[in-house]
Amino acid sequence: METARKHGLSGATVFKGVEGFGGHSVVHAARVFDLSTDLPILIEIVDTEEKIRDFIPLLDDMVHEGLVTLETVEIIHYKSGSPKEA
């Protein structure tokens, strides 16, 4: 997410999954009293297709195991407030 912000992409959100499996079919899950570091995450980045395609080579360096998808969306409503200090 920080790399996307530093490269001027419009927005990003990180979602932490509670359970999932991938190419190796190993289930990763959050359990009570479990401090697992291999839980699934989803990072959603929003910008124009061109800017996201330009960012994909950076993802290749960062994502060693996982899935990268590119989806087209229809924006119904967008409203931006004043930027906040980080």
OpenMM code with the backbone's topology and positions (N, CA, C; nanometers):
from openmm import Vec3, app, unit

residues = "MET GLU THR ALA ARG LYS HIS GLY LEU SER GLY ALA THR VAL PHE LYS GLY VAL GLU GLY PHE GLY GLY HIS SER VAL VAL HIS ALA ALA ARG VAL PHE ASP LEU SER THR ASP LEU PRO ILE LEU ILE GLU ILE VAL ASP THR GLU GLU LYS ILE ARG ASP PHE ILE PRO LEU LEU ASP ASP MET VAL HIS GLU GLY LEU VAL THR LEU GLU THR VAL GLU ILE ILE HIS TYR LYS SER GLY SER PRO LYS GLU ALA".split()
positions = [
    Vec3(0.0816, -0.1164, 0.0000),
    Vec3(0.0000, 0.0000, 0.0000),
    Vec3(0.0878, 0.1253, 0.0000),
    Vec3(0.1905, 0.1258, 0.0822),
    Vec3(0.2788, 0.2425, 0.0874),
    Vec3(0.3465, 0.2677, -0.0475),
    Vec3(0.3845, 0.1611, -0.1155),
    Vec3(0.4485, 0.1769, -0.2462),
    Vec3(0.3508, 0.2374, -0.3459),
    Vec3(0.2256, 0.1949, -0.3417),
    Vec3(0.1229, 0.2517, -0.4296),
    Vec3(0.1041, 0.4005, -0.4011),
    Vec3(0.1015, 0.4362, -0.2744),
    Vec3(0.0855, 0.5774, -0.2358),
    Vec3(0.2046, 0.6596, -0.2834),
    Vec3(0.3248, 0.6066, -0.2631),
    Vec3(0.4453, 0.6786, -0.3032),
    Vec3(0.4542, 0.6964, -0.4545),
    Vec3(0.3906, 0.6070, -0.5296),
    Vec3(0.3910, 0.6179, -0.6756),
    Vec3(0.2712, 0.6959, -0.7293),
    Vec3(0.1965, 0.7604, -0.6395),
    Vec3(0.0899, 0.8517, -0.6810),
    Vec3(-0.0397, 0.7889, -0.7255),
    Vec3(-0.0618, 0.6600, -0.6907),
    Vec3(-0.1899, 0.5987, -0.7266),
    Vec3(-0.3014, 0.6598, -0.6421),
    Vec3(-0.4227, 0.6582, -0.6931),
    Vec3(-0.5345, 0.7311, -0.6312),
    Vec3(-0.5800, 0.6781, -0.4967),
    Vec3(-0.5742, 0.5468, -0.4761),
    Vec3(-0.6208, 0.4929, -0.3486),
    Vec3(-0.5891, 0.3458, -0.3343),
    Vec3(-0.5826, 0.3002, -0.2101),
    Vec3(-0.5580, 0.1589, -0.1825),
    Vec3(-0.6193, 0.1240, -0.0480),
    Vec3(-0.6681, 0.0016, -0.0372),
    Vec3(-0.7245, -0.0498, 0.0871),
    Vec3(-0.6724, -0.1903, 0.1079),
    Vec3(-0.6375, -0.2235, 0.2325),
    Vec3(-0.5899, -0.3568, 0.2658),
    Vec3(-0.6971, -0.4269, 0.3473),
    Vec3(-0.7345, -0.5473, 0.3041),
    Vec3(-0.8308, -0.6308, 0.3752),
    Vec3(-0.7569, -0.7533, 0.4282),
    Vec3(-0.7744, -0.7845, 0.5552),
    Vec3(-0.7123, -0.9024, 0.6142),
    Vec3(-0.8149, -1.0145, 0.6192),
    Vec3(-0.7817, -1.1263, 0.5576),
    Vec3(-0.8717, -1.2411, 0.5558),
    Vec3(-0.8626, -1.3210, 0.6844),
    Vec3(-0.9678, -1.3905, 0.7164),
    Vec3(-0.9675, -1.4768, 0.8342),
    Vec3(-0.9390, -1.6211, 0.7969),
    Vec3(-0.9562, -1.6549, 0.6699),
    Vec3(-0.9277, -1.7904, 0.6261),
    Vec3(-0.9159, -1.7929, 0.4745),
    Vec3(-0.8299, -1.8793, 0.4236),
    Vec3(-0.8160, -1.8918, 0.2798),
    Vec3(-0.7172, -1.9999, 0.2433),
    Vec3(-0.7132, -2.0336, 0.1145),
    Vec3(-0.6116, -2.1250, 0.0632),
    Vec3(-0.5764, -2.0815, -0.0776),
    Vec3(-0.4586, -2.1235, -0.1225),
    Vec3(-0.4129, -2.0826, -0.2542),
    Vec3(-0.3644, -2.1994, -0.3359),
    Vec3(-0.2626, -2.1735, -0.4170),
    Vec3(-0.2129, -2.2707, -0.5119),
    Vec3(-0.1643, -2.4015, -0.4519),
    Vec3(-0.1200, -2.3985, -0.3271),
    Vec3(-0.0710, -2.5202, -0.2613),
    Vec3(-0.1816, -2.5932, -0.1855),
    Vec3(-0.3030, -2.5397, -0.1866),
    Vec3(-0.4200, -2.5955, -0.1178),
    Vec3(-0.4019, -2.6076, 0.0333),
    Vec3(-0.3105, -2.5301, 0.0904),
    Vec3(-0.2915, -2.5270, 0.2356),
    Vec3(-0.3865, -2.4215, 0.2921),
    Vec3(-0.4673, -2.4613, 0.3899),
    Vec3(-0.5616, -2.3672, 0.4510),
    Vec3(-0.4883, -2.2831, 0.5546),
    Vec3(-0.5042, -2.1526, 0.5437),
    Vec3(-0.4490, -2.0572, 0.6398),
    Vec3(-0.5689, -1.9957, 0.7103),
    Vec3(-0.5710, -2.0037, 0.8426),
    Vec3(-0.6891, -1.9569, 0.9151),
    Vec3(-0.6492, -1.8932, 1.0469),
    Vec3(-0.7296, -1.7958, 1.0887),
    Vec3(-0.7121, -1.7329, 1.2195),
    Vec3(-0.7926, -1.8129, 1.3210),
    Vec3(-0.7281, -1.8557, 1.4239),
    Vec3(-0.7930, -1.9309, 1.5315),
    Vec3(-0.7743, -1.8554, 1.6620),
    Vec3(-0.8543, -1.8857, 1.7609),
    Vec3(-0.8423, -1.8217, 1.8916),
    Vec3(-0.7008, -1.8462, 1.9440),
    Vec3(-0.6388, -1.7421, 1.9948),
    Vec3(-0.5031, -1.7461, 2.0508),
    Vec3(-0.3961, -1.7798, 1.9467),
    Vec3(-0.4260, -1.7616, 1.8210),
    Vec3(-0.3310, -1.7898, 1.7142),
    Vec3(-0.2786, -1.6569, 1.6604),
    Vec3(-0.1483, -1.6417, 1.6541),
    Vec3(-0.0874, -1.5199, 1.6009),
    Vec3(-0.0256, -1.5483, 1.4640),
    Vec3(-0.0985, -1.6159, 1.3792),
    Vec3(-0.0498, -1.6565, 1.2485),
    Vec3(-0.0065, -1.5353, 1.1661),
    Vec3(0.1052, -1.5508, 1.0970),
    Vec3(0.1540, -1.4437, 1.0100),
    Vec3(0.1293, -1.4748, 0.8626),
    Vec3(0.0617, -1.5864, 0.8349),
    Vec3(0.0397, -1.6238, 0.6952),
    Vec3(-0.1069, -1.6167, 0.6541),
    Vec3(-0.1823, -1.5270, 0.7182),
    Vec3(-0.3227, -1.5109, 0.6821),
    Vec3(-0.3345, -1.4424, 0.5464),
    Vec3(-0.4407, -1.4710, 0.4736),
    Vec3(-0.4579, -1.4080, 0.3425),
    Vec3(-0.4869, -1.2586, 0.3562),
    Vec3(-0.4386, -1.1823, 0.2601),
    Vec3(-0.4709, -1.0403, 0.2536),
    Vec3(-0.5110, -1.0059, 0.1105),
    Vec3(-0.5890, -0.9009, 0.0994),
    Vec3(-0.6293, -0.8479, -0.0304),
    Vec3(-0.5959, -0.7000, -0.0288),
    Vec3(-0.5227, -0.6557, -0.1272),
    Vec3(-0.4930, -0.5133, -0.1399),
    Vec3(-0.5616, -0.4659, -0.2671),
    Vec3(-0.6537, -0.3740, -0.2504),
    Vec3(-0.7288, -0.3211, -0.3641),
    Vec3(-0.6763, -0.1819, -0.3953),
    Vec3(-0.6330, -0.1627, -0.5191),
    Vec3(-0.5780, -0.0344, -0.5628),
    Vec3(-0.6711, 0.0236, -0.6678),
    Vec3(-0.6990, 0.1521, -0.6558),
    Vec3(-0.7920, 0.2188, -0.7476),
    Vec3(-0.7194, 0.3294, -0.8229),
    Vec3(-0.7275, 0.3230, -0.9542),
    Vec3(-0.6739, 0.4284, -1.0403),
    Vec3(-0.7115, 0.3946, -1.1835),
    Vec3(-0.6577, 0.4680, -1.2776),
    Vec3(-0.6840, 0.4378, -1.4187),
    Vec3(-0.6115, 0.3090, -1.4577),
    Vec3(-0.6616, 0.2442, -1.5612),
    Vec3(-0.5987, 0.1206, -1.6075),
    Vec3(-0.4523, 0.1445, -1.6440),
    Vec3(-0.4237, 0.2552, -1.7090),
    Vec3(-0.2870, 0.2858, -1.7512),
    Vec3(-0.1920, 0.2953, -1.6312),
    Vec3(-0.2340, 0.3682, -1.5278),
    Vec3(-0.1480, 0.3834, -1.4096),
    Vec3(-0.1284, 0.2507, -1.3368),
    Vec3(-0.2340, 0.1698, -1.3309),
    Vec3(-0.2217, 0.0406, -1.2642),
    Vec3(-0.1315, -0.0524, -1.3456),
    Vec3(-0.1461, -0.0533, -1.4759),
    Vec3(-0.0592, -0.1380, -1.5598),
    Vec3(0.0880, -0.0960, -1.5461),
    Vec3(0.1124, 0.0339, -1.5318),
    Vec3(0.2494, 0.0817, -1.5104),
    Vec3(0.3038, 0.0365, -1.3744),
    Vec3(0.2141, 0.0135, -1.2785),
    Vec3(0.2525, -0.0273, -1.1426),
    Vec3(0.2778, -0.1781, -1.1328),
    Vec3(0.2240, -0.2565, -1.2239),
    Vec3(0.2339, -0.4030, -1.2181),
    Vec3(0.3785, -0.4536, -1.2098),
    Vec3(0.4758, -0.3979, -1.2832),
    Vec3(0.6134, -0.4466, -1.2662),
    Vec3(0.6646, -0.4348, -1.1222),
    Vec3(0.6221, -0.3345, -1.0507),
    Vec3(0.6607, -0.3218, -0.9094),
    Vec3(0.5975, -0.4327, -0.8268),
    Vec3(0.4741, -0.4699, -0.8612),
    Vec3(0.4088, -0.5806, -0.7904),
    Vec3(0.4844, -0.7109, -0.8113),
    Vec3(0.5384, -0.7303, -0.9313),
    Vec3(0.6150, -0.8515, -0.9595),
    Vec3(0.7325, -0.8663, -0.8633),
    Vec3(0.7934, -0.7555, -0.8253),
    Vec3(0.9053, -0.7586, -0.7311),
    Vec3(0.8586, -0.7816, -0.5873),
    Vec3(0.7357, -0.7391, -0.5546),
    Vec3(0.6865, -0.7471, -0.4163),
    Vec3(0.6096, -0.8753, -0.3862),
    Vec3(0.5348, -0.9273, -0.4822),
    Vec3(0.4500, -1.0445, -0.4593),
    Vec3(0.5271, -1.1695, -0.5011),
    Vec3(0.5768, -1.2438, -0.4012),
    Vec3(0.6543, -1.3640, -0.4295),
    Vec3(0.5632, -1.4853, -0.4440),
    Vec3(0.4498, -1.4811, -0.3790),
    Vec3(0.3509, -1.5881, -0.3914),
    Vec3(0.2143, -1.5239, -0.3743),
    Vec3(0.1284, -1.5424, -0.4708),
    Vec3(-0.0036, -1.4824, -0.4625),
    Vec3(-0.0623, -1.4621, -0.6007),
    Vec3(-0.1656, -1.3838, -0.6053),
    Vec3(-0.2418, -1.3626, -0.7277),
    Vec3(-0.2622, -1.2130, -0.7463),
    Vec3(-0.2389, -1.1660, -0.8664),
    Vec3(-0.2634, -1.0264, -0.9006),
    Vec3(-0.3693, -1.0264, -1.0100),
    Vec3(-0.4775, -0.9529, -0.9885),
    Vec3(-0.5829, -0.9436, -1.0898),
    Vec3(-0.6057, -0.7972, -1.1261),
    Vec3(-0.6618, -0.7754, -1.2426),
    Vec3(-0.6981, -0.6418, -1.2875),
    Vec3(-0.8455, -0.6467, -1.3249),
    Vec3(-0.9247, -0.5665, -1.2585),
    Vec3(-1.0694, -0.5665, -1.2796),
    Vec3(-1.1152, -0.4296, -1.3267),
    Vec3(-1.2130, -0.4281, -1.4143),
    Vec3(-1.2761, -0.3039, -1.4564),
    Vec3(-1.3990, -0.2821, -1.3696),
    Vec3(-1.4137, -0.1617, -1.3187),
    Vec3(-1.5287, -0.1301, -1.2338),
    Vec3(-1.6009, -0.0075, -1.2888),
    Vec3(-1.7256, 0.0049, -1.2518),
    Vec3(-1.8039, 0.1234, -1.2843),
    Vec3(-1.8181, 0.2036, -1.1561),
    Vec3(-1.7684, 0.3264, -1.1565),
    Vec3(-1.7780, 0.4117, -1.0381),
    Vec3(-1.9132, 0.4810, -1.0410),
    Vec3(-1.9922, 0.4548, -0.9378),
    Vec3(-2.1258, 0.5126, -0.9282),
    Vec3(-2.1219, 0.6488, -0.8601),
    Vec3(-2.0395, 0.6596, -0.7581),
    Vec3(-2.0327, 0.7838, -0.6817),
    Vec3(-1.8930, 0.7989, -0.6258),
    Vec3(-1.8380, 0.9175, -0.6333),
    Vec3(-1.7073, 0.9439, -0.5751),
    Vec3(-1.7125, 1.0788, -0.5062),
    Vec3(-1.6631, 1.0823, -0.3841),
    Vec3(-1.6618, 1.2068, -0.3083),
    Vec3(-1.5323, 1.2074, -0.2274),
    Vec3(-1.4572, 1.3142, -0.2385),
    Vec3(-1.3301, 1.3231, -0.1673),
    Vec3(-1.3328, 1.4429, -0.0738),
    Vec3(-1.2904, 1.4206, 0.0485),
    Vec3(-1.2802, 1.5285, 0.1450),
    Vec3(-1.1411, 1.5897, 0.1423),
    Vec3(-1.1119, 1.6700, 0.2413),
    Vec3(-0.9803, 1.7309, 0.2521),
    Vec3(-0.8771, 1.6250, 0.2891),
    Vec3(-0.7571, 1.6342, 0.2316),
    Vec3(-0.6535, 1.5362, 0.2681),
    Vec3(-0.6156, 1.5520, 0.4157),
    Vec3(-0.5889, 1.4404, 0.4795),
    Vec3(-0.5503, 1.4411, 0.6208),
    Vec3(-0.4021, 1.4147, 0.6311),
    Vec3(-0.3411, 1.4686, 0.7324),
    Vec3(-0.1990, 1.4459, 0.7578),
    Vec3(-0.1771, 1.3024, 0.8001),
    Vec3(-0.0715, 1.2393, 0.7501),
    Vec3(-0.0393, 1.1005, 0.7862),
    Vec3(0.0364, 1.0941, 0.9164),
] * unit.nanometer
topology = app.Topology()
chain = topology.addChain("A")
for resn in residues:
    res = topology.addResidue(resn, chain)
    for name in ("N", "CA", "C"):
        topology.addAtom(name, app.Element.getBySymbol(name[0]), res)
